[in-house]
Amino acid sequence: MVSLPMGRRQLALLTATTVAAVLVTVSAVQCPGEPKRTIALGVFLPEPYRDKIEPVIHLALDHINRNTCLLNGIDFQLILKDTQCKTSMGMKALFDLMNHSPRPFALFGDMCTNVNEPVAMASKFWHLLHLSYAETHAKFASAESHELYPTFFRIVPGDRNINSARCNLVYHFNWTRVGTVKQSDDPRYALPHETLTTKLEHGYGIKVIYTAGFTVDEFENVAVGLAELKRRDVRVIIGDFDSELAVRVMCEAYEKGMFGSNYVWILPGYHKSAWWTNVEESNCTVEQISEVLEGHFALEFASSRPERDLTLLSKKTVRDVADELFSVCSNHDCNSSVYGPYVYDGIWTLALAVKRSLSVSSDISHDLLLSAINNSSFDGLTGKIRFENNERLGLIDVYQWRNDSYVNIATYDGAADSFTLYSDQLDGWKPPLDSTVVVRERQYVSYIIFIVAALLSMIGVCLALVFLIINIRYRSHRFIKMSSPNMNNLIIVGSIFAYISVILLGLDTRFVNPGNFVKLCYAKTWILCVGFTIAFGSMFAKTWRVHSIFTNIRMNKKAIKDSKLLLIVGSLFAVDTIVLTLWAFFSPFKFTVSSQYTQYAESRLIIPELERCHSQKSIIFQLILFGTKGLLMILGCFLAWETRHVNVPALNDSKYIGMCVYNVVVMCVIGVSLAFILQDRVNEAYALTSFFIIFCTTLTLSLVFVPKVVELLRNPSGCEQRYRKGMMKSVVGRNTTNVNRQLSTRRNGNEKEHLTRLEEENKLCQKYLHEKSSQLWELIQQLTKLAHYIPDALDKEELGLLGNHHGSNCLNSVEKQTLLSATASPSIRTSSLTESPDREAHSTMVRHRNEANWPWLDPRQPTTML
């Protein structure tokens, strides 16, 4: 609605009372064979706008009459009425026109809604066509408007076109959720807003999250509404409110921080008026308002069509008509009116309607006029002229505010229902997301990390198989035979399981479907747990045997065979089997996807998701497994520490087994700790876990089997008995050093403890004597039992096989003769042993050794040290 300025009301009232109407007759070109006639057109023209509108009307009639034979000699008699934008004056003007002779066939105007509405409601009773050149109010496009104003048309595109342009704009940028702000107490904004929200949701599938309404009297509701929009994470906001309130709304948006690259506002176009500078009633400065408006969109009906070279019905181009319009308005200040081009097209619309009506009937029929208007379709100065349900389908310009000015970035054509975006005008602007997008990213192990770990694991498996083949192929070799090849095989098998577990740990639903993922979880748990138990259990058993042999030596020690070691490993495996079986029975795995900590980046809320096999009571069974294996590793470390001085080349891998125990314990503690800390970071957790498993397993295999391979290369036959010296060095030398260290320590004590020290030294000497006696007995027993396998009639070939590995002769003739002489006559040995008291005592000690349980009592058993 357009209001009349107060400064000129007295002058307008005086003019209206002295001049009832201004009659202007415009003669048409007389076309051949056509009679000349005059028809009247009532024009509602408020005095404040007369200087802007009347010149355009005369220009349009001049183009109609001088350049075409459109009216066929018909003269338009313009009856100008000043309504002063008052309802009473408008109705009086209508009554005057109805009493005028000739009666006008149509009404053209008015500028003001409060005049157009009552006139439009009354004109239907006189069957009078009413075409407005400036009306944009939404009430004329409501559901009941066709019944209330059946003869009313408007040449200016209304809110129907603007709403369609808004919907196309939102749809073009793929925004699926918006919020709205409306002025509820003004029908100009409230009515089209309801239509807009319905069209968005039902016509375009765009969800309206929340509508914040406010009134002039309760403007404080804007702050509450904007806060709710922000709470609901609305980023695209459509506003419908008056320009006088727009600054205050934008100021509230500034205070709420609802601006910037993450927000976009879609506002009504106020036809480039400097409304954003009216900051007197707000708490913000012009600069702050401009900061909020940066990047916002404004939509308004177009003042002219963009095709400047298009030829119109006047046989002039759009550019020519615009230039003429500018020239006639230069003295009348009509260039400032955005309605000038629509006045021009309105006169052409009426002229064409009269032409079509007269082409059917000699008289101007009301029904024919209405039909002609509804069926209008021609190119006008403001675009394609078309009507639908008395509503103009026209052009809507979309502007974007950038750097304190508007830039035309798109145009919507209501006649063609087309939306054209000028991408080059966006100048690199990127549309924000319509909300904080929640992105759920399934976290998988990187293909590169998985491939590298899998390749290293396969190399490790191949290495383990090579060691297994060597261990089986040369199991009779003296060096390998004395290191318990059966236990070494178990170490290799456990290592292979560990390598395979690395590959299984990297598999996920990219490789197996969710239905088989639970089975994969069971396979991971069993293979890794069993592999560790077999490998480490075997090393633990061998370390225990070394500890049992070389520490706390007692006279009644028995042989420790591989069967006892296998029993230890089997017991550990049984514990794992029981725990894992109970776990699967009482708390089975279930496939779950768990959300992790969120990350915010570029309006995206990223929620990482991890695939896991969840078990309700998994913590209980994990503690049991970690407890048993932790206790096993602690005992292994203790045994390795106790046997750290054992360096027996004959027991070739005793020292390396202890190193392996240390290696496994350290790597397991560090690896499990880091894997638990980094369990939410799949790449880091998998990489570190794989590294520790592969490194620990490979180092263990290398420490255990590389020395054996070197020995095989150095001594393929296995006949060099270097272990005698090494064994004596380890057992005798270490204990002698210990005795001397202990004796020297006790000599430094108090004199009062002298007797006690002597008793302790006596016990240590006795223990040392027993150890020496045991070693001597071992040597004698080996010589004696070795002689039983060399009969007197043993030929040279049989003697050559003694001590030979894989057919090599390791005993020379002197050694054979010595062995034969040593066992030739037991009586000689007995007599020689009884010649002196010392030998007699020694013989007595040896005589009682048959009752002792000695580890190497039966020479037929394999000489197994570890």
C-alpha positions, 0 to 999 in steps of 0.5 A: 500500500502506498500512502500519500505524503502529508506535505501535499494533502491540502493541495491535492484536496483543493485540486480534487474539489475544483477539478472532477476529472481531466479528459485527455483524448489521444487520436489513433492512426486512421487505418484504411476502411476503418470507421473512427470511434472514441472509447473511454478509459478511467485512470486512477492517478494520485496526484503525488504520482501523476508526474511519474505515471502520466508521461508513460501512459501517453508514450504507450498510446503514442506507440500504439497509434503511430506505429501500428493500426492496432486500434483501427482508428479508435481514440482513447479518451483518458479520464484521469481521477485523483484518488489521493490514496484514500478509500473514500476518494477512490469510491467517489471516483468510481461513481463519477466514472459510472455516471460519465458518458461515455462510460469507461470500458475499464479502470486503470489504477490505482497505486494504493491498496486501500483504493484498489480493494473496495473499487475491485470489489465494487467494479464487478457489479458494473461488469467493469474491467479493473487493471492495476499498474502497481498493486502487489498486495497478497490479498489479491492472490488468496484463495477467495480472491477470484470470488471477491475480485473477479474483474481485477487484474494486476500487471505487476508480478505478485508474491506468487512469482516471488515465492516461486523464485524463492523456492527455485533459489533454495532448490538450486543450491540443494538446501533441504531445510530452512527457517523463516521469520515473518511479520505476523501483523501485516497481511502483506507479509503474513499471507504470502509467507503461509503460501511459501511454507506450504509450497516449500514443503509440498512442492519442493520437498524442503523442510521448514524447521521453524517459523519465528513470528513477531509483531511491531508491538511485540518485537522482542519475540524476534530475539526468542525466535532467532535463538530458537532457529540457532538452537535448531541449527538453521542456516538458511533463513527466509524473511518476510517483514517490512523494510522499517523493521528489517534493520532491527531484525538484522541487528538481532541476528548480529547479536546472535552471531547468525551471519557469516559464511555459514549463514544465508538470509533471503529477504524481500527486495525493497527496490534498492532503497537504502533501508539498511542505513536506518539504524536509529531504532537499533543498537547496531551501526551501519557497518554491523548491519552491512556485515550481517547482510553480506552475501544475503539474497533479495528478490523483487519484481524486475524493472525491465527484461534483460533482452535489450535487443528484442523487438516489441509490438511497437516495432521498437527494441527494448533498448529503444523503448527504454531510451524513449521512456527515459527521455520523456521522464527526464522532465517529469522525474518518472525514472525513479518509479519502478512502475513506469515499465509496467504502466507501459505494458498495462496500456498495451495489454488493454489495447490488445484486449480491446482489439481482440474483443472488437475482432469478435463483436462490434461492441466491447464485451465485458466477458470478451475483455476478461477472456482477452486479458486472461489469454494475453501472451505477448512480449512486453517491456517487462517480459512476457505478458501472461496471466493466470487466475487474474495474476501476472506471471512475470520476471523476478530478479534475484540480487546478492549483497556483496561489498555494500551493493547488490549484484543481479545473480539470477532471474526467474521467469514466471511465464516460462517457470524457468530459473536462470542463474548467472554463475559468473556473477557469483564471483566464487561465492560458495553456498553454505550448508543448510545445517551442520551436516552430520556425517557418519564415517565408518573407520577402516584400516588404510589399505596401504597399512593393511597391505604392508602389514599383510606382506610382512606377515606373509614373509614372516610365515614363509620364514617360519616355514623355512625354519620348520623345514630345517628343524624337521630335516636336521632333527637328528643333528647333534646341535638341533637334537640337544635343543628339543626340536619338538619344542622348537616346532611348537615355537614355529607353529605359534609364530605362524599363528601370530603372523596370521592374526596380523592379517585377520586383525586388518579384515573388516566389513569391506572384505566380509559381510556383517553376518560373517564378521562375528566369526572373524572376531572369534578367529582373531581371538582364538588364533592370537591367543593360542599362538601366543600360548604355544610360542611363549609357553614353549619358551617358558617350558624350556627356560624352566628346564634350564632353571631346574638343571642349573640352579639349586642342584640336588642329589636326587634330581631326575631327568626332565624329558620333552613329555614334561615340557609338552605337558606344561604347554598343553596345560596352558593351552587347556586354560586358554581353551576353557576360558575362550569356550566359556566366553563364547558360551556365556557372553557371545560376540555381537556385531556392533557399530560404535560412535566415537568422538565428534569432529567439527569441520566446515559446517560438518559434524563428523562422527567416526564409527568403529566396527566391533564385536561387542560382548557384555562380559568381555571385560571379565574374560579379558582380565582372566586371559590377561591375568594368566598370561601376565603371570606367565610372563612374570614367571618367564622373566624370573626364570630368564633372570635366574638363568642369565649366567647360563652360557652353554654352547652344548645347550645351544639356545639357552641364552637365546631363549631367555632373550626371547622371553624378555623380548616377548614380555616387553613387546607385549606390555608396550603393544597392549598398552598402546593398542588400548590407548589408541583403540579409537584410532584404527590406523594407529592401533592396527599399525602399532599392534602389527608392528609389535607382533611382527617384530616380536615374532620375527626376533624370537624366530631369529634368536632361536633358529638363526644360530642353528642355521649358522651351526649347520653351515659351520658343522654339517655333520654335527660331530664336533663336541664343543659343548663339553668345554662350554658346559664345564665353563658354565657349570663349574666356572660359574659355581666356583666364582659364586663360591669365591664371591660368597667366601670373600664376602663372609671374611669381612664380617665381625669376629663374633660371627667367625664360627658361623662363617666357618660353618657356612663355608663348610657347607659351601665346600661340601656343596662344591665337593658334591658338584665336582663329584657329580661332574666326575660321575657323569664323565665316568658314566658316559665313558662306561656306557659308551663302551658297552656299545663298542664290542670287541668284535666291532669292525672298522665300519661300525666303529666309524659310525659311532658318534658320526652324524649322517655317516661321517666318521668322527672317532679316529683310531686312537680314540677307538683304542682308548675306548676299547681299553677303558672298557676291556677289564672291569677288574683292572679299573676296580683294583686301580680305584682301590689302591689308595684311601682317596680312591677308595673313598671315591669308589665308595661315592661312585658305588652309591651313585647308582641309587641317585636319580641322575638326569642322564642315567639312561644313555639310550634316551636322547641327550636333551638339555632344553 
